[in-house]
Amino acid sequence: MKALINPRVFTMSLLALGLAIGSTSCGKKKKAAQPGPAPTGEVRITQYCAGPDYFSDNKFFRANNLGESMDQATAKRRAYTNARADLASAINTTVKRVIDDYVLTREFNNREEIEERYEALTREVVDQQLNGIRTICEEVVRVTENGNFKYYVAIELSGEELANAINQGISRDERLRIDYDYERFKETFDKEMERMARERN
Protein backbone atom coordinates (compact mmCIF):
# COMPACT_ATOMS: atom_id res chain seq x y z
CA MET A 1 0.00 0.00 0.00
CA LYS A 2 1.54 3.31 -1.14
CA ALA A 3 1.98 6.08 1.43
CA LEU A 4 0.15 9.24 0.44
CA ILE A 5 2.26 12.43 0.37
CA ASN A 6 0.63 15.37 2.07
CA PRO A 7 0.69 18.23 -0.51
CA ARG A 8 1.13 20.83 2.27
CA VAL A 9 4.17 19.03 3.70
CA PHE A 10 5.61 18.55 0.19
CA THR A 11 5.25 22.29 -0.60
CA MET A 12 6.82 23.31 2.69
CA SER A 13 9.75 20.95 2.10
CA LEU A 14 10.38 22.44 -1.34
CA LEU A 15 10.23 25.94 0.09
CA ALA A 16 12.74 25.06 2.85
CA LEU A 17 15.08 23.47 0.28
CA GLY A 18 14.87 26.57 -1.93
CA LEU A 19 15.68 28.88 1.00
CA ALA A 20 18.64 26.71 2.01
CA ILE A 21 20.08 26.81 -1.52
CA GLY A 22 19.43 30.54 -1.79
CA SER A 23 21.11 31.36 1.51
CA THR A 24 24.13 29.24 0.58
CA SER A 25 24.58 31.03 -2.73
CA CYS A 26 24.03 34.45 -1.11
CA GLY A 27 26.67 33.63 1.48
CA LYS A 28 29.36 33.45 -1.15
CA LYS A 29 31.06 36.81 -1.57
CA LYS A 30 31.43 38.08 -5.07
CA LYS A 31 34.95 39.08 -5.91
CA ALA A 32 35.35 42.76 -6.71
CA ALA A 33 36.12 43.41 -10.33
CA GLN A 34 39.87 43.81 -10.67
CA PRO A 35 41.12 46.64 -12.90
CA GLY A 36 42.58 45.52 -16.17
CA PRO A 37 46.19 46.11 -17.16
CA ALA A 38 47.27 49.71 -17.65
CA PRO A 39 47.56 50.85 -21.28
CA THR A 40 50.96 50.50 -22.92
CA GLY A 41 53.39 53.14 -21.69
CA GLU A 42 51.40 53.84 -18.52
CA VAL A 43 51.90 52.62 -14.94
CA ARG A 44 49.02 52.32 -12.50
CA ILE A 45 49.70 54.32 -9.33
CA THR A 46 48.33 53.21 -5.96
CA GLN A 47 47.33 56.26 -3.93
CA TYR A 48 47.22 55.49 -0.22
CA CYS A 49 45.09 57.35 2.33
CA ALA A 50 43.41 59.33 -0.46
CA GLY A 51 40.04 59.55 -2.18
CA PRO A 52 36.48 60.51 -1.16
CA ASP A 53 36.67 58.73 2.22
CA TYR A 54 39.35 61.20 3.25
CA PHE A 55 37.67 64.41 2.06
CA SER A 56 36.40 67.00 4.54
CA ASP A 57 32.63 66.90 5.06
CA ASN A 58 30.05 68.71 7.19
CA LYS A 59 31.28 66.95 10.35
CA PHE A 60 35.05 66.71 9.99
CA PHE A 61 37.98 68.63 8.58
CA ARG A 62 40.31 66.13 6.88
CA ALA A 63 43.68 66.26 5.17
CA ASN A 64 46.13 63.75 3.74
CA ASN A 65 49.74 63.95 2.67
CA LEU A 66 53.00 62.00 2.52
CA GLY A 67 56.60 62.21 3.61
CA GLU A 68 59.70 60.55 2.18
CA SER A 69 63.10 59.88 3.73
CA MET A 70 65.87 57.31 4.04
CA ASP A 71 64.75 57.06 7.69
CA GLN A 72 61.25 55.70 8.41
CA ALA A 73 60.69 57.89 11.47
CA THR A 74 61.67 61.00 9.51
CA ALA A 75 59.30 60.03 6.68
CA LYS A 76 56.49 59.69 9.21
CA ARG A 77 57.25 63.05 10.82
CA ARG A 78 57.30 64.77 7.43
CA ALA A 79 54.00 63.18 6.44
CA TYR A 80 52.31 64.41 9.62
CA THR A 81 53.86 67.87 9.32
CA ASN A 82 52.58 68.21 5.74
CA ALA A 83 49.11 66.88 6.59
CA ARG A 84 48.81 69.14 9.64
CA ALA A 85 49.77 72.17 7.54
CA ASP A 86 47.08 71.30 4.98
CA LEU A 87 44.51 70.74 7.73
CA ALA A 88 45.38 74.02 9.47
CA SER A 89 45.08 75.89 6.18
CA ALA A 90 41.63 74.43 5.45
CA ILE A 91 40.41 75.14 8.99
CA ASN A 92 41.71 78.71 9.01
CA THR A 93 40.06 79.44 5.66
CA THR A 94 36.72 78.10 6.90
CA VAL A 95 36.89 79.84 10.27
CA LYS A 96 37.80 83.15 8.58
CA ARG A 97 34.64 82.89 6.46
CA VAL A 98 32.58 82.09 9.55
CA ILE A 99 33.92 85.15 11.39
CA ASP A 100 33.38 87.43 8.39
CA ASP A 101 29.77 86.26 7.98
CA TYR A 102 29.05 86.32 11.72
CA VAL A 103 30.45 89.81 12.31
CA LEU A 104 28.45 91.16 9.35
CA THR A 105 25.21 89.96 10.97
CA ARG A 106 25.93 91.72 14.28
CA GLU A 107 25.60 95.38 15.22
CA PHE A 108 29.17 96.20 16.26
CA ASN A 109 30.31 99.81 16.58
CA ASN A 110 33.97 98.95 15.98
CA ARG A 111 33.55 96.09 13.53
CA GLU A 112 37.19 96.04 12.40
CA GLU A 113 38.62 95.74 15.91
CA ILE A 114 36.09 93.02 16.86
CA GLU A 115 36.89 91.03 13.73
CA GLU A 116 40.61 91.20 14.49
CA ARG A 117 40.00 89.98 18.05
CA TYR A 118 37.89 87.07 16.79
CA GLU A 119 40.57 86.10 14.26
CA ALA A 120 43.39 86.26 16.82
CA LEU A 121 41.44 84.18 19.32
CA THR A 122 40.35 81.54 16.80
CA ARG A 123 43.91 81.17 15.46
CA GLU A 124 45.02 80.39 19.01
CA VAL A 125 42.17 77.89 19.47
CA VAL A 126 42.90 76.18 16.14
CA ASP A 127 46.59 75.79 17.08
CA GLN A 128 45.56 74.15 20.36
CA GLN A 129 42.97 71.89 18.70
CA LEU A 130 45.49 70.63 16.14
CA ASN A 131 47.10 68.74 19.01
CA GLY A 132 43.91 66.66 19.19
CA ILE A 133 43.80 65.48 15.59
CA ARG A 134 42.88 61.87 14.91
CA THR A 135 44.74 59.64 12.46
CA ILE A 136 42.33 57.83 10.13
CA CYS A 137 44.85 56.21 7.76
CA GLU A 138 48.54 55.33 7.77
CA GLU A 139 50.54 53.43 5.15
CA VAL A 140 54.28 53.03 4.77
CA VAL A 141 56.11 51.66 1.73
CA ARG A 142 59.73 51.13 0.76
CA VAL A 143 60.77 52.63 -2.57
CA THR A 144 62.66 49.90 -4.42
CA GLU A 145 64.71 52.29 -6.57
CA ASN A 146 66.48 54.17 -3.78
CA GLY A 147 65.49 52.36 -0.58
CA ASN A 148 63.69 55.41 0.82
CA PHE A 149 60.59 55.12 2.98
CA LYS A 150 57.35 56.79 1.92
CA TYR A 151 54.84 57.40 4.66
CA TYR A 152 51.22 58.23 3.79
CA VAL A 153 48.83 59.64 6.36
CA ALA A 154 45.28 61.03 6.60
CA ILE A 155 44.06 62.97 9.63
CA GLU A 156 40.84 64.60 10.79
CA LEU A 157 39.51 67.08 13.34
CA SER A 158 35.90 67.23 14.49
CA GLY A 159 34.08 70.40 13.46
CA GLU A 160 31.86 70.10 16.54
CA GLU A 161 34.85 69.97 18.87
CA LEU A 162 36.43 72.95 17.14
CA ALA A 163 33.22 75.00 17.40
CA ASN A 164 32.95 74.17 21.12
CA ALA A 165 36.58 75.15 21.72
CA ILE A 166 36.06 78.48 19.90
CA ASN A 167 32.92 79.09 21.96
CA GLN A 168 34.83 78.50 25.20
CA GLY A 169 37.61 80.83 24.05
CA ILE A 170 35.19 83.63 23.14
CA SER A 171 33.27 83.18 26.41
CA ARG A 172 36.50 83.82 28.35
CA ASP A 173 37.25 87.05 26.44
CA GLU A 174 35.70 89.98 28.35
CA ARG A 175 35.38 92.22 25.29
CA LEU A 176 33.97 89.62 22.89
CA ARG A 177 31.47 87.93 25.19
CA ILE A 178 29.51 91.19 25.73
CA ASP A 179 27.80 90.97 22.32
CA TYR A 180 28.45 87.30 21.64
CA ASP A 181 25.54 85.16 20.41
CA TYR A 182 26.59 81.50 20.48
CA GLU A 183 23.50 80.23 18.65
CA ARG A 184 24.07 82.66 15.78
CA PHE A 185 27.79 81.84 15.67
CA LYS A 186 27.12 78.06 15.67
CA GLU A 187 24.50 78.44 12.94
CA THR A 188 27.01 80.35 10.80
CA PHE A 189 29.68 77.74 11.52
CA ASP A 190 27.40 74.83 10.55
CA LYS A 191 26.39 76.53 7.30
CA GLU A 192 30.04 77.00 6.37
CA MET A 193 30.75 73.32 7.11
CA GLU A 194 27.85 72.34 4.83
CA ARG A 195 29.15 74.63 2.10
CA MET A 196 32.65 73.17 2.40
CA ALA A 197 31.23 69.63 2.10
CA ARG A 198 29.28 70.56 -1.06
CA GLU A 199 32.39 72.02 -2.65
CA ARG A 200 34.29 68.75 -2.11
CA ASN A 201 31.57 66.62 -3.77
N, C-alpha and C positions, 0 to 999 in steps of 0.2 A: 504494500500500500504506500503510495507516494505521499511524502509530507508536503502539505500546502504552504507556499511562501506568502507570508503576510505582506501585501503591497506597501503598507505604511512603513514596516520595518525595512523592506528592500529599498525604498526611497530614501529613508534616513541614512542607511548604510552607504548608499551612493554619494549622498551629500557630504557625509563625514570623510569619505575617501577623497572626494574632490577638494575639500578644505585642506586635508593633510598634504596633498600634492601641491596645492597652491601655496601653502605656507612654506613648504620646502623650497620651491622655486623662488619665492620672494626673499627667502633668507640668504640666497646667494647674492653677493655684492657684484654689481657690474663694474668691470674695470673702466677707469676713466680713459677716455680717448687720448692716446699719446700723440704729441705733435710729430708730424712727419719730418724727414730730414730737411735741413736748411738748404735753400737754393745754392747752386754752385757759386763759390766765391764769397759766401757769407757764413758767419759763425754765430750760432745761437748763444745769447748771453743770458745767464741766470742772474736775476736781480733779487738779492736777498733783502728781507725786511722792507719791501717796497710794494706799492700797489694800493688799491682802494681801501683795503683793511687798515692801512696805516695813514690815511688822510684825516685831517682834522674834521670834526663834525660839530653838531650843535651841543654836544656834551663835553668833548675833549679837544684840547689843542694837541696836535701830534707833529712829530718831525722825525726824519730818518736821515742817516748819513753814514759815511764810512771813514776808516783811518787805515793807513798802510805804513808798515815799518818792518825792519829786520827783526825787531823785538816785539813779541806778542803783546806784552803789557803796554808798550808804547802805542801800538796800533789801536788797542782798546781805548786808551786815554784820548787819542786823537779823534776817534769815532765819536766818543761822548762829547768832547769839546765842540766838534762841528755840529752835532745834532742839537746840543744845548743852545748854540748860537742861533741856529735856524728857528728853534722853538721860541727863544726870547724875542727874536725879530717879529715873528708872527703874532705873539702875544702883545708886544708893545704897539704894533700897528692896530690891532683890534681895540685895545684899551684906549688908545689915542682917539679913535673914532667914537667910542662910547663917551668919553669925556667931552669931546666937541659937541656931540648931539645933546648930551645931558645938560651942559652949561647953557646951551642955546635955549633950552626949554624953561630955564629958571630966570627969575628976576633978580639978577645980581647988579649992584651999582658999579662995582669994579670987576667986571667980567674977566679982563685980561689977567689980573693978579690971582683971581680965584682959579682960573684955568691952569696957571703955572703951578699953583699949590697942589692942585689935583694931580697934575702930571708928575711932579716931584715925588709926591707920596706914593703914587701907584708904581713908579719905577722902583722905588725901595721895596714895595710889597712884592713885585714880580721877582726881583732878585732873591728875596727870601724864599718865595714859593718854588723857585727853580731847584732848591735843595730837596724838594719833595717829589721830584718827577718819578714816574714809574717806567721801568723798562718793559716793553711789550714784545720785543724781538731782539735776539742776538745770534749772529752767525760768524764763525771765523773760518777762513780758508788759507791754505798755503799756496802761494803763487809758484808754480813749477819752474818758470823761467829764471827767476832770481832768488827764490827761497824766502821772499818777504811774506809777512802775514798781512792779510786783509781782514779787518774787523768791521762787520756791518751791525748797525744798531738802530732800533726805533724806540722812541720814548713818547710819553704822553703826560699831560697835566690836566686835572679836572677843572672845567670851567666853573663849576659850582664852588669848589674849594677856593679858587682864585677870587671869585666874586665875594665870598664870605670874608676872605682875608682883607680885601680892599675895604669892605664895609667896616671891619674892625679898626683898620688904620684910620679911616675918615672919622669914625666915632671918637677916636682919641685926640683928634686935632681940634683944638678949641675954636679956631676961626672957621673951619669948614663945617663943623657939625651944627652950627647955628642955623643955616638954611638948608641943611642936608635932608633929602627925602629918599630914604632907602628904597622904597617901593618903586619910585620913578627911576632911580638909578638901576635897579635890578631889571626892570622892564626894558630899559635901553640896552643893558648888557645882553639880555636874552635875545633881543631882536638882532643884535650884531652877531651873536653866535649863529643864529639861524641864517643870516645873510652869508656868513663865512662858509657855512656848510653847503649852501646852494651854489656858491661860486666854485667849490671843489668838485661838484657833481656834473 
